[in-house]
Amino acid sequence: MSLVKPAMRGLLGKRLRFHLPIAFTLSLIAAAAFKYGVTEPRKQAYADFYKQYDATNEFNAMREAGIFESVRPSGE
């Protein structure tokens, strides 16, 4: 009883033809999931924050709290 020899010639090419499209498809799915699952909600959160953000009011609040060394609070 003899064993069948393994097919070694062309093995890399055959495996690449099978695995490369799968890897490419999975990478596209992962990129789309990251874009719509992470970056789009993050961009929307930043947009919502800056719609109602007032830099002047924040500056005045920090100035009154005494955070800045170069700007005195209005009470002094």
Biopython code that builds the backbone (N, CA, C, O; Angstrom):
import numpy as np
from Bio.PDB.StructureBuilder import StructureBuilder

atoms = [
    (1, "MET", "N", (0.846, -1.180, 0.000)),
    (1, "MET", "CA", (0.000, 0.000, 0.000)),
    (1, "MET", "C", (0.893, 1.247, 0.000)),
    (1, "MET", "O", (1.681, 1.456, 0.923)),
    (2, "SER", "N", (0.761, 2.060, -1.036)),
    (2, "SER", "CA", (1.608, 3.248, -1.154)),
    (2, "SER", "C", (0.764, 4.509, -0.940)),
    (2, "SER", "O", (-0.418, 4.561, -1.281)),
    (3, "LEU", "N", (1.410, 5.507, -0.371)),
    (3, "LEU", "CA", (0.742, 6.783, -0.134)),
    (3, "LEU", "C", (0.828, 7.656, -1.375)),
    (3, "LEU", "O", (1.788, 7.573, -2.142)),
    (4, "VAL", "N", (-0.176, 8.487, -1.564)),
    (4, "VAL", "CA", (-0.192, 9.408, -2.694)),
    (4, "VAL", "C", (0.738, 10.569, -2.380)),
    (4, "VAL", "O", (0.717, 11.110, -1.274)),
    (5, "LYS", "N", (1.557, 10.952, -3.359)),
    (5, "LYS", "CA", (2.480, 12.057, -3.154)),
    (5, "LYS", "C", (1.688, 13.374, -3.038)),
    (5, "LYS", "O", (0.686, 13.551, -3.731)),
    (6, "PRO", "N", (2.127, 14.286, -2.177)),
    (6, "PRO", "CA", (1.440, 15.582, -2.086)),
    (6, "PRO", "C", (1.724, 16.436, -3.314)),
    (6, "PRO", "O", (2.804, 16.370, -3.900)),
    (7, "ALA", "N", (0.744, 17.231, -3.689)),
    (7, "ALA", "CA", (0.900, 18.112, -4.849)),
    (7, "ALA", "C", (1.628, 19.371, -4.415)),
    (7, "ALA", "O", (1.018, 20.261, -3.823)),
    (8, "MET", "N", (2.920, 19.464, -4.698)),
    (8, "MET", "CA", (3.721, 20.608, -4.276)),
    (8, "MET", "C", (3.902, 21.634, -5.394)),
    (8, "MET", "O", (4.079, 22.823, -5.128)),
    (9, "ARG", "N", (3.858, 21.169, -6.647)),
    (9, "ARG", "CA", (4.071, 22.084, -7.757)),
    (9, "ARG", "C", (2.827, 22.962, -7.944)),
    (9, "ARG", "O", (1.715, 22.456, -8.091)),
    (10, "GLY", "N", (3.034, 24.302, -7.934)),
    (10, "GLY", "CA", (1.924, 25.236, -8.125)),
    (10, "GLY", "C", (1.061, 25.405, -6.889)),
    (10, "GLY", "O", (-0.038, 25.953, -6.981)),
    (11, "LEU", "N", (1.526, 24.951, -5.741)),
    (11, "LEU", "CA", (0.720, 25.014, -4.526)),
    (11, "LEU", "C", (0.489, 26.459, -4.086)),
    (11, "LEU", "O", (-0.622, 26.815, -3.693)),
    (12, "LEU", "N", (1.529, 27.292, -4.148)),
    (12, "LEU", "CA", (1.390, 28.690, -3.741)),
    (12, "LEU", "C", (0.389, 29.418, -4.625)),
    (12, "LEU", "O", (-0.475, 30.138, -4.125)),
    (13, "GLY", "N", (0.500, 29.238, -5.919)),
    (13, "GLY", "CA", (-0.427, 29.907, -6.832)),
    (13, "GLY", "C", (-1.860, 29.476, -6.616)),
    (13, "GLY", "O", (-2.779, 30.294, -6.659)),
    (14, "LYS", "N", (-2.051, 28.172, -6.382)),
    (14, "LYS", "CA", (-3.402, 27.667, -6.166)),
    (14, "LYS", "C", (-4.000, 28.221, -4.877)),
    (14, "LYS", "O", (-5.171, 28.598, -4.839)),
    (15, "ARG", "N", (-3.190, 28.268, -3.826)),
    (15, "ARG", "CA", (-3.686, 28.792, -2.550)),
    (15, "ARG", "C", (-3.925, 30.302, -2.622)),
    (15, "ARG", "O", (-4.876, 30.810, -2.027)),
    (16, "LEU", "N", (-3.064, 31.019, -3.352)),
    (16, "LEU", "CA", (-3.269, 32.456, -3.503)),
    (16, "LEU", "C", (-4.536, 32.759, -4.285)),
    (16, "LEU", "O", (-5.259, 33.692, -3.936)),
    (17, "ARG", "N", (-4.820, 32.008, -5.319)),
    (17, "ARG", "CA", (-6.044, 32.218, -6.092)),
    (17, "ARG", "C", (-7.272, 32.014, -5.231)),
    (17, "ARG", "O", (-8.315, 32.614, -5.491)),
    (18, "PHE", "N", (-7.171, 31.184, -4.217)),
    (18, "PHE", "CA", (-8.305, 30.936, -3.331)),
    (18, "PHE", "C", (-8.375, 31.983, -2.210)),
    (18, "PHE", "O", (-9.452, 32.508, -1.924)),
    (19, "HIS", "N", (-7.238, 32.288, -1.575)),
    (19, "HIS", "CA", (-7.254, 33.111, -0.372)),
    (19, "HIS", "C", (-7.187, 34.616, -0.635)),
    (19, "HIS", "O", (-7.679, 35.395, 0.182)),
    (20, "LEU", "N", (-6.603, 35.040, -1.735)),
    (20, "LEU", "CA", (-6.464, 36.467, -1.998)),
    (20, "LEU", "C", (-7.802, 37.180, -2.167)),
    (20, "LEU", "O", (-7.979, 38.237, -1.562)),
    (21, "PRO", "N", (-8.743, 36.678, -2.941)),
    (21, "PRO", "CA", (-10.043, 37.367, -3.018)),
    (21, "PRO", "C", (-10.772, 37.396, -1.672)),
    (21, "PRO", "O", (-11.449, 38.374, -1.356)),
    (22, "ILE", "N", (-10.639, 36.347, -0.894)),
    (22, "ILE", "CA", (-11.278, 36.318, 0.420)),
    (22, "ILE", "C", (-10.665, 37.386, 1.325)),
    (22, "ILE", "O", (-11.386, 38.116, 2.005)),
    (23, "ALA", "N", (-9.339, 37.477, 1.332)),
    (23, "ALA", "CA", (-8.667, 38.480, 2.157)),
    (23, "ALA", "C", (-9.021, 39.892, 1.707)),
    (23, "ALA", "O", (-9.234, 40.771, 2.542)),
    (24, "PHE", "N", (-9.085, 40.117, 0.415)),
    (24, "PHE", "CA", (-9.438, 41.431, -0.109)),
    (24, "PHE", "C", (-10.861, 41.805, 0.287)),
    (24, "PHE", "O", (-11.113, 42.941, 0.692)),
    (25, "THR", "N", (-11.789, 40.866, 0.176)),
    (25, "THR", "CA", (-13.183, 41.130, 0.538)),
    (25, "THR", "C", (-13.318, 41.408, 2.028)),
    (25, "THR", "O", (-14.020, 42.339, 2.422)),
    (26, "LEU", "N", (-12.661, 40.618, 2.852)),
    (26, "LEU", "CA", (-12.740, 40.839, 4.294)),
    (26, "LEU", "C", (-12.113, 42.172, 4.703)),
    (26, "LEU", "O", (-12.591, 42.818, 5.636)),
    (27, "SER", "N", (-11.053, 42.589, 4.018)),
    (27, "SER", "CA", (-10.447, 43.877, 4.348)),
    (27, "SER", "C", (-11.365, 45.032, 3.957)),
    (27, "SER", "O", (-11.436, 46.032, 4.671)),
    (28, "LEU", "N", (-12.063, 44.907, 2.838)),
    (28, "LEU", "CA", (-13.035, 45.940, 2.459)),
    (28, "LEU", "C", (-14.180, 46.015, 3.463)),
    (28, "LEU", "O", (-14.630, 47.106, 3.814)),
    (29, "ILE", "N", (-14.650, 44.867, 3.923)),
    (29, "ILE", "CA", (-15.730, 44.845, 4.913)),
    (29, "ILE", "C", (-15.261, 45.477, 6.222)),
    (29, "ILE", "O", (-16.006, 46.233, 6.848)),
    (30, "ALA", "N", (-14.033, 45.172, 6.638)),
    (30, "ALA", "CA", (-13.502, 45.752, 7.877)),
    (30, "ALA", "C", (-13.337, 47.264, 7.744)),
    (30, "ALA", "O", (-13.627, 48.000, 8.686)),
    (31, "ALA", "N", (-12.876, 47.732, 6.592)),
    (31, "ALA", "CA", (-12.712, 49.173, 6.391)),
    (31, "ALA", "C", (-14.056, 49.887, 6.401)),
    (31, "ALA", "O", (-14.183, 50.961, 6.988)),
    (32, "ALA", "N", (-15.058, 49.300, 5.757)),
    (32, "ALA", "CA", (-16.392, 49.908, 5.745)),
    (32, "ALA", "C", (-17.000, 49.907, 7.148)),
    (32, "ALA", "O", (-17.637, 50.882, 7.548)),
    (33, "ALA", "N", (-16.809, 48.826, 7.888)),
    (33, "ALA", "CA", (-17.331, 48.768, 9.254)),
    (33, "ALA", "C", (-16.667, 49.813, 10.134)),
    (33, "ALA", "O", (-17.339, 50.434, 10.957)),
    (34, "PHE", "N", (-15.370, 50.023, 9.983)),
    (34, "PHE", "CA", (-14.677, 51.037, 10.776)),
    (34, "PHE", "C", (-15.152, 52.431, 10.400)),
    (34, "PHE", "O", (-15.353, 53.282, 11.267)),
    (35, "LYS", "N", (-15.331, 52.664, 9.097)),
    (35, "LYS", "CA", (-15.767, 53.990, 8.651)),
    (35, "LYS", "C", (-17.140, 54.323, 9.196)),
    (35, "LYS", "O", (-17.346, 55.409, 9.737)),
    (36, "TYR", "N", (-18.084, 53.401, 9.062)),
    (36, "TYR", "CA", (-19.456, 53.703, 9.472)),
    (36, "TYR", "C", (-19.718, 53.398, 10.943)),
    (36, "TYR", "O", (-20.718, 53.859, 11.494)),
    (37, "GLY", "N", (-18.848, 52.638, 11.585)),
    (37, "GLY", "CA", (-19.047, 52.323, 12.981)),
    (37, "GLY", "C", (-18.269, 53.212, 13.926)),
    (37, "GLY", "O", (-18.633, 53.344, 15.094)),
    (38, "VAL", "N", (-17.173, 53.842, 13.422)),
    (38, "VAL", "CA", (-16.328, 54.647, 14.302)),
    (38, "VAL", "C", (-16.212, 56.084, 13.797)),
    (38, "VAL", "O", (-16.533, 57.021, 14.528)),
    (39, "THR", "N", (-15.762, 56.266, 12.569)),
    (39, "THR", "CA", (-15.436, 57.619, 12.137)),
    (39, "THR", "C", (-16.661, 58.487, 11.872)),
    (39, "THR", "O", (-16.650, 59.673, 12.201)),
    (40, "GLU", "N", (-17.705, 57.931, 11.293)),
    (40, "GLU", "CA", (-18.898, 58.746, 11.027)),
    (40, "GLU", "C", (-19.575, 59.194, 12.321)),
    (40, "GLU", "O", (-19.928, 60.368, 12.425)),
    (41, "PRO", "N", (-19.780, 58.310, 13.328)),
    (41, "PRO", "CA", (-20.340, 58.801, 14.590)),
    (41, "PRO", "C", (-19.432, 59.827, 15.278)),
    (41, "PRO", "O", (-19.921, 60.760, 15.914)),
    (42, "ARG", "N", (-18.124, 59.657, 15.150)),
    (42, "ARG", "CA", (-17.203, 60.613, 15.761)),
    (42, "ARG", "C", (-17.314, 61.973, 15.080)),
    (42, "ARG", "O", (-17.330, 63.003, 15.754)),
    (43, "LYS", "N", (-17.390, 61.985, 13.754)),
    (43, "LYS", "CA", (-17.547, 63.253, 13.042)),
    (43, "LYS", "C", (-18.869, 63.918, 13.409)),
    (43, "LYS", "O", (-18.929, 65.140, 13.548)),
    (44, "GLN", "N", (-19.924, 63.128, 13.566)),
    (44, "GLN", "CA", (-21.219, 63.681, 13.938)),
    (44, "GLN", "C", (-21.195, 64.242, 15.354)),
    (44, "GLN", "O", (-21.811, 65.275, 15.617)),
    (45, "ALA", "N", (-20.496, 63.580, 16.264)),
    (45, "ALA", "CA", (-20.384, 64.071, 17.638)),
    (45, "ALA", "C", (-19.632, 65.396, 17.681)),
    (45, "ALA", "O", (-20.031, 66.310, 18.402)),
    (46, "TYR", "N", (-18.548, 65.510, 16.916)),
    (46, "TYR", "CA", (-17.829, 66.776, 16.850)),
    (46, "TYR", "C", (-18.706, 67.869, 16.256)),
    (46, "TYR", "O", (-18.716, 68.992, 16.759)),
    (47, "ALA", "N", (-19.441, 67.558, 15.195)),
    (47, "ALA", "CA", (-20.317, 68.559, 14.570)),
    (47, "ALA", "C", (-21.390, 69.022, 15.546)),
    (47, "ALA", "O", (-21.678, 70.215, 15.633)),
    (48, "ASP", "N", (-21.987, 68.080, 16.285)),
    (48, "ASP", "CA", (-23.005, 68.459, 17.266)),
    (48, "ASP", "C", (-22.424, 69.318, 18.378)),
    (48, "ASP", "O", (-23.069, 70.259, 18.841)),
    (49, "PHE", "N", (-21.208, 68.998, 18.810)),
    (49, "PHE", "CA", (-20.580, 69.772, 19.875)),
    (49, "PHE", "C", (-20.310, 71.198, 19.417)),
    (49, "PHE", "O", (-20.606, 72.146, 20.145)),
    (50, "TYR", "N", (-19.755, 71.365, 18.228)),
    (50, "TYR", "CA", (-19.376, 72.691, 17.778)),
    (50, "TYR", "C", (-20.547, 73.506, 17.253)),
    (50, "TYR", "O", (-20.382, 74.699, 16.999)),
    (51, "LYS", "N", (-21.722, 72.914, 17.079)),
    (51, "LYS", "CA", (-22.909, 73.695, 16.717)),
    (51, "LYS", "C", (-23.293, 74.630, 17.857)),
    (51, "LYS", "O", (-23.726, 75.757, 17.618)),
    (52, "GLN", "N", (-23.139, 74.167, 19.092)),
    (52, "GLN", "CA", (-23.550, 74.974, 20.232)),
    (52, "GLN", "C", (-22.378, 75.445, 21.087)),
    (52, "GLN", "O", (-22.593, 75.951, 22.189)),
    (53, "TYR", "N", (-21.163, 75.295, 20.616)),
    (53, "TYR", "CA", (-19.984, 75.717, 21.359)),
    (53, "TYR", "C", (-19.725, 77.193, 21.128)),
    (53, "TYR", "O", (-19.709, 77.658, 19.988)),
    (54, "ASP", "N", (-19.521, 77.927, 22.208)),
    (54, "ASP", "CA", (-19.207, 79.345, 22.107)),
    (54, "ASP", "C", (-17.836, 79.575, 22.741)),
    (54, "ASP", "O", (-17.694, 79.508, 23.962)),
    (55, "ALA", "N", (-16.846, 79.840, 21.925)),
    (55, "ALA", "CA", (-15.477, 79.993, 22.402)),
    (55, "ALA", "C", (-15.327, 81.213, 23.294)),
    (55, "ALA", "O", (-14.535, 81.197, 24.237)),
    (56, "THR", "N", (-16.075, 82.267, 23.010)),
    (56, "THR", "CA", (-15.980, 83.480, 23.820)),
    (56, "THR", "C", (-16.479, 83.228, 25.236)),
    (56, "THR", "O", (-15.855, 83.668, 26.201)),
    (57, "ASN", "N", (-17.583, 82.533, 25.363)),
    (57, "ASN", "CA", (-18.098, 82.218, 26.699)),
    (57, "ASN", "C", (-17.134, 81.306, 27.453)),
    (57, "ASN", "O", (-16.934, 81.487, 28.655)),
    (58, "GLU", "N", (-16.542, 80.345, 26.781)),
    (58, "GLU", "CA", (-15.571, 79.462, 27.419)),
    (58, "GLU", "C", (-14.337, 80.244, 27.874)),
    (58, "GLU", "O", (-13.809, 80.003, 28.960)),
    (59, "PHE", "N", (-13.887, 81.172, 27.046)),
    (59, "PHE", "CA", (-12.737, 81.990, 27.417)),
    (59, "PHE", "C", (-13.055, 82.838, 28.640)),
    (59, "PHE", "O", (-12.252, 82.926, 29.570)),
    (60, "ASN", "N", (-14.218, 83.456, 28.635)),
    (60, "ASN", "CA", (-14.598, 84.288, 29.777)),
    (60, "ASN", "C", (-14.726, 83.461, 31.050)),
    (60, "ASN", "O", (-14.333, 83.921, 32.122)),
    (61, "ALA", "N", (-15.258, 82.272, 30.955)),
    (61, "ALA", "CA", (-15.384, 81.404, 32.128)),
    (61, "ALA", "C", (-14.010, 81.002, 32.653)),
    (61, "ALA", "O", (-13.799, 80.974, 33.865)),
    (62, "MET", "N", (-13.078, 80.691, 31.764)),
    (62, "MET", "CA", (-11.732, 80.328, 32.196)),
    (62, "MET", "C", (-10.999, 81.533, 32.763)),
    (62, "MET", "O", (-10.230, 81.403, 33.715)),
    (63, "ARG", "N", (-11.235, 82.708, 32.182)),
    (63, "ARG", "CA", (-10.605, 83.923, 32.689)),
    (63, "ARG", "C", (-11.096, 84.229, 34.100)),
    (63, "ARG", "O", (-10.301, 84.579, 34.972)),
    (64, "GLU", "N", (-12.396, 84.101, 34.327)),
    (64, "GLU", "CA", (-12.964, 84.358, 35.648)),
    (64, "GLU", "C", (-12.499, 83.317, 36.667)),
    (64, "GLU", "O", (-12.416, 83.611, 37.860)),
    (65, "ALA", "N", (-12.200, 82.118, 36.208)),
    (65, "ALA", "CA", (-11.723, 81.076, 37.115)),
    (65, "ALA", "C", (-10.253, 81.274, 37.470)),
    (65, "ALA", "O", (-9.749, 80.626, 38.387)),
    (66, "GLY", "N", (-9.555, 82.165, 36.754)),
    (66, "GLY", "CA", (-8.155, 82.441, 37.049)),
    (66, "GLY", "C", (-7.182, 81.445, 36.449)),
    (66, "GLY", "O", (-6.084, 81.259, 36.973)),
    (67, "ILE", "N", (-7.564, 80.814, 35.375)),
    (67, "ILE", "CA", (-6.709, 79.813, 34.742)),
    (67, "ILE", "C", (-5.519, 80.464, 34.031)),
    (67, "ILE", "O", (-4.414, 79.924, 34.050)),
    (68, "PHE", "N", (-5.742, 81.607, 33.415)),
    (68, "PHE", "CA", (-4.699, 82.257, 32.621)),
    (68, "PHE", "C", (-3.819, 83.137, 33.491)),
    (68, "PHE", "O", (-4.301, 83.808, 34.404)),
    (69, "GLU", "N", (-2.522, 83.127, 33.201)),
    (69, "GLU", "CA", (-1.598, 83.985, 33.915)),
    (69, "GLU", "C", (-1.487, 85.360, 33.260)),
    (69, "GLU", "O", (-1.179, 86.346, 33.929)),
    (70, "SER", "N", (-1.736, 85.424, 31.968)),
    (70, "SER", "CA", (-1.548, 86.684, 31.242)),
    (70, "SER", "C", (-2.815, 87.537, 31.204)),
    (70, "SER", "O", (-2.759, 88.695, 30.791)),
    (71, "VAL", "N", (-3.944, 86.992, 31.622)),
    (71, "VAL", "CA", (-5.198, 87.748, 31.595)),
    (71, "VAL", "C", (-5.784, 87.722, 32.997)),
    (71, "VAL", "O", (-5.991, 86.657, 33.579)),
    (72, "ARG", "N", (-6.047, 88.904, 33.529)),
    (72, "ARG", "CA", (-6.609, 88.999, 34.867)),
    (72, "ARG", "C", (-8.116, 88.827, 34.820)),
    (72, "ARG", "O", (-8.752, 89.204, 33.836)),
    (73, "PRO", "N", (-8.697, 88.262, 35.874)),
    (73, "PRO", "CA", (-10.159, 88.210, 35.943)),
    (73, "PRO", "C", (-10.725, 89.624, 36.002)),
    (73, "PRO", "O", (-10.042, 90.559, 36.421)),
    (74, "SER", "N", (-11.976, 89.773, 35.580)),
    (74, "SER", "CA", (-12.558, 91.119, 35.502)),
    (74, "SER", "C", (-12.784, 91.732, 36.883)),
    (74, "SER", "O", (-12.921, 92.951, 36.992)),
    (75, "GLY", "N", (-12.827, 90.929, 37.926)),
    (75, "GLY", "CA", (-13.039, 91.457, 39.279)),
    (75, "GLY", "C", (-11.795, 92.097, 39.860)),
    (75, "GLY", "O", (-11.895, 92.808, 40.861)),
    (76, "GLU", "N", (-10.629, 91.876, 39.277)),
    (76, "GLU", "CA", (-9.381, 92.429, 39.853)),
    (76, "GLU", "C", (-8.944, 93.665, 39.118)),
    (76, "GLU", "O", (-7.922, 94.260, 39.462)),
]
sb = StructureBuilder()
sb.init_structure("model")
sb.init_model(0)
sb.init_chain("A")
sb.init_seg("    ")
for serial, (resi, resn, name, xyz) in enumerate(atoms, 1):
    if name == "N":
        sb.init_residue(resn, " ", resi, " ")
    sb.init_atom(name, np.array(xyz, "f"), 0.0, 1.0, " ", f" {name:<3s}", serial, name[0])
structure = sb.get_structure()
